Amino acid sequence: MSEQTNVIFIGRKSVMNYVLAVLLQFDAGADEVILRARGKAISKAVDVAEIVKRRLYQDKVEVSSCKIDTEEVGEEPNVRKVSTIEIILKKKE
């Protein structure tokens, strides 16, 4: 599988740090940016997508798809299930 440079993994940083990362990706010429998060960071990923879509790139960016899933993390016997989300932001033509 090839490494994608337009993927942003949402974690512990502030929302605006991730918004800036999305803006940099679009300014660098990316047609789409993928936001990935799991667990508690899911709400932060949704916030980033909404800020970019509604405030910064009004009528220029849309959510082309949103996928939710569950991953198992940890090692036996401490395996637990964690929710994940993948939001794909795409420039409108």
N, C-alpha and C positions, 0 to 999 in steps of 0.2 A: 504494500500500500504506500502510495506516495505521501510525503509530508505536506500538509496544507499550511500555508502561511497566513491565510485569512481566518484562522480559527482563534478565538479569544476565549480563554478559560477563565471563568468568573470565580473569584475566591474571596479573600479577606480585605482587599484594598477598597478604597472608597468608590462609590458609584461613578463619580466624575472621572476617576482615573481610567475606568473602562470605557466611558463615553469618549474620552480623548483618544483611546486606542482605536475605537471604531472610526472616529473622524480621520485619524491618520491613515487607516487602511483604505478608506474611500478616497482620500486625497491622493494616495499613492497609485490610484487607478484600479482598485479592486471593484468588480461589479457586484460582489456579494461578500458579506461578512457573517461568519457563523459564531454565535455565542453559545458556549457550553457551560453548564453549571450542574451541581448536584447538592442535594441536601438543603441546608439553610440558605445557600447562595442562589437558589432558584428565584426567589423574590427580587434579588439584586439584578439578576439577568433580565427579568421582565422590566424592571425600572430603567435599565440601560437602554433596552429596545424602545421603550415608550419615549424616553427623553430624546433619543436620536430621531425617532419617527415624527414626533409631534412638535418638538421645539426647534431642533436644529436643521433638519432636512425636510421641512414641511412640503408635502406633495412631491418629494423626490425619492423617498425611500419607503418601501413597504415590507411587511413581514410575509415572505413567500411561503414559509412553512414553519411549523412548530411541532417538534416531536417530543413525546415524553416516554420514559422507560424506567426500569428498575435495574440497578446493578447490585451484585453481591460483593461486598468488600470485607477484608480481613482474612484471617486464616483460621482453620479449624482449631478449636471449637468456638471461636469468637466471630463467626461469619454473621454479618447483618446485611439487610437489604436497604439500599439508599435510592431515593428517587432521583432521576436526572431529567434535564431538559436541554433541547437543542433548538435555538431560534435562529432562523436564517433571514437576515436582512438583505434586501436586494434593491438596487437602484431601479427606479422606474424609467422606462424608455420614452 
